[in-house]
Structure formats: C-alpha cells, structure tokens
Amino acid sequence: MATAEKKRILIADPEIFNLATLIGTLKDNYHVVVAKNGAEVFKQLKKNRIDMVVLDTKFPDTDGFDLCRKIKSDKQTSAIPVIFITADKSISAEEKGFLAEAVDYITKPFNAPTVTVRIKNQLKLSEAIAELKRLNTLALDANPNTGLPGNNSILKEIQRVVGEKAAVCVVYADLDHFKIYNDTYGFSRGDDVIIFTANVIRVALQIAGCDDCFLGHIGGDDFVFVVPVDTCQKVADEIIRRIDLGIGEFYSAEDIDRGYVVATNREGKEQKHPLISLSMGAVNLAQRKNPTAFEVIDICTEMKKAAKEQPGSSFLLCKRQ
C-alpha cells in the first residue's frame, strides 16, 4: 500500500542553531526546507510545494511580520498556514503576528512535543478548510437536478487527465429522442428520466469498481464521465443494458406496447418517434498524442453524433491515433 506523501514545511530563521533545533524536531514527520532570510523564503515558495511556513519575526533583510503579510497577500501562497516561532514574548508582537494572518504564535525556548502537536493540528485544519472550499466550489457548479459536477468541473477534469496523460477514456453520453419525450410527457417526467440516467451511469461505474471515477452533468440530458481504458467497454455495455431495461418505466403501457410515441410535428401531422435510448461517444487518451482538452471534447462530440446515427442505444470509441 502506498504511503501518504509527507507534508513539506518551510522553516525560516536567521539563526543556524534555531534552524537545526526545528529541523531536529520536525524531520521525522515532515520534509523540511529552510531559509535564512526573506529572499530565500520566496525562492523556496516558488521552487517547492510548501504546506506550512514557520517564521521568526526578525531577519537581516526584512521584518517577519511584513514577510507573513506578503505571503498571505499573494494568491499563489495565501492559503499556506504560517506559524511564528520567535524569542519575542511581548503581547504586542503576538498581536502583530495574528494581525498578519498567522495561525499560531509560539515563543522560544519551545517544548518540542508541543510544537509538533500544534503544527500537526494546524496542518489538519488547513486540509479541512481546503476540502470545504473544494466542496463549496463543486456545490456552486453542481447541476441542480442531479447534484453532479457541472461544466466548470467537467472542463477541469478533462484538463487534469490530459495533463497527466492518464490511461483513461473520456465518454460523452446523450439521450436520444428526449425532446419528444419532454413535449409528450412534460418536463417534470423528463427530469425523472434525467435522474434515472445519472443513476444508471453511477451504478455502472460502481459495478466496474470505478466508484471514484468522475461523472459530470453538462446540463439537459448530456453527461460526461471518465473511466480507465480497460473498463470502458464494460461500463458502456452495463449502461446500455440498464437504460434499455429501465426506460420503459417512464412510458405509458400503450407506448410501450407499440414501441414508439405518436406526436404532432410543426406541420400538424402525426409522426412516430422511437423510445428514448442513449448514445455515447468516447476517446481513448492513451491513443492520442498530446491532445488539448478542447480537442478531446470535439472528438467525443463527433463520436457521440456518429453513435446517434445508429438505431437504439450505442457506444462508439474513436480509434484514430
């Protein structure tokens, strides 16, 4: 089992003895990087992914409180928690530390076990805040009908898997003949079909052992999901099976018996329309050479359009290199 990557802590102190003491306290549990002045602090912040900054209040080239304020005012570093560990025990200095948006203020000489616990707690709190922000972003972006991530999250996910060169398929799913269903049965029943479709895709992913795979709702009757290459066909087959098995529950017995819906077109003539099916178009990122997210979207749209030309529910995977 892979172990969690250690958090990276930047210790900034002008005194070598103090640096050595803090390194000795933290090195067993964290990756520690050091800086002896303000300029080195920002070099380390640009060079490394830093999870916490531990600062003294006095440096030869800057004031520690000003340094903290600069860290917190920069969008790239503002979320990093800052702790002061300093010999300045004055109440005014402690107040300045918290006004500079530090999360804690510890005075020297310090008790090593206490410092370790306080750092650990602040890192856990920082993680919790970051997760709440992530969930809030998802909630703001979520589709109100299904609660699934919306367009912004879908684009970010595609950009992520493209950037990581992940061995996955991006699949675009779209209901066929859904407008006719809405016109015939009403938007409320149509919403039920959309929720049913979302649940079908979710269950198919779970059955394939892909509980953590991304599933997003573009809007209307369009969905996007990302699945490992080796399980893509299995997931698609299960989705089609469940859609075709369950869609009849949303039609009248008369429409089910005859296998189509009769609706009046714009010219006032009655026409026969097939029952709802699902078309899916996909692209295998492992077969593409450095595609952009928008190229992936275009290919999925093209394959989905081709799938719609086939009768009934279908799945088409782009095989072009």
VENWOQUI-V499051 format. One record per helix or strand of 3 or more residues. SS is the DSSP state (H for helix, E for strand). FROM is the first residue (numbers start at 0). LEN is the number of residues. If there is no record, write none. Layout:
ss=SS from=FROM len=LEN
ss=SS from=FROM len=LEN
//
This chain:
ss=E from=7 len=5
ss=H from=15 len=11
ss=E from=30 len=5
ss=H from=37 len=10
ss=E from=51 len=4
ss=H from=63 len=10
ss=E from=80 len=6
ss=H from=90 len=9
ss=E from=103 len=4
ss=H from=111 len=30
ss=H from=150 len=13
ss=E from=167 len=9
ss=H from=177 len=8
ss=H from=186 len=21
ss=E from=214 len=5
ss=E from=221 len=7
ss=H from=228 len=22
ss=H from=252 len=6
ss=E from=259 len=5
ss=E from=269 len=5
ss=E from=276 len=8
ss=H from=284 len=3
ss=H from=292 len=16
ss=E from=313 len=5
//
